[in-house]
Amino acid sequence: MSRGDVVIDRELEDLPQDLRWREWMRRVEAVLFASASPVSREDLARIVGQGVVVDVLVEDVKAALIDRPYTVVAIQEGWTLHTRPAYGDVIRAAADVSRQDLGLREFDVAVLTAIAYSQPITRDGLRDIFGRNISRDLIGRLNSLELITTGPRSPRRGAPYTFVTTEKFLEAFGLESLQDLPDREQLHDAGVLNTVTQGT
């Protein structure tokens, strides 16, 4: 059965308005909890009444979760649930999160950072930043993790491929859009820019 075939009572007219809103909030939270990827505004609109402003509903869900170890995070045009960073060590100590661990090394993150800030960028462009060639294996691994993908062909001679980040990149790093990337001073303070400039 596809999503379009499922029939639900969206309007909940038999409930008083305050209980109706609370039930819509529960539905949104349940969908975000169960979904493996960010859920769009259009998809959430399928489970609530006509005329409900989904953004307001999501903000109410987020406010209701203020004391919970997870929160609602906006990713591009949708939302997902993320564990709050304060609980990262606890989760790693007790839960099997091996499938969620991307296994990124410091240099992998530096290359991702360079792609994110310079996209679309060619391998030659990355070589200029790092002072050495970036291996096809590294590019392939980042691509297989779906953190990057090929972008438009460069207008240079030979039309080399470029690389751009993906929605999964945004999700993995808790960003709503590329505008949420930290400024260069924050990256320098975190030591990422040192890795980029040293090419280590």
Summary of the structure (lengths in Angstrom):
residues: 200
radius of gyration: 20.7
end to end distance: 50.6
largest distance: 66.6
contacts: 483
relative contact order: 0.10
helix: 50%
strand: 10%
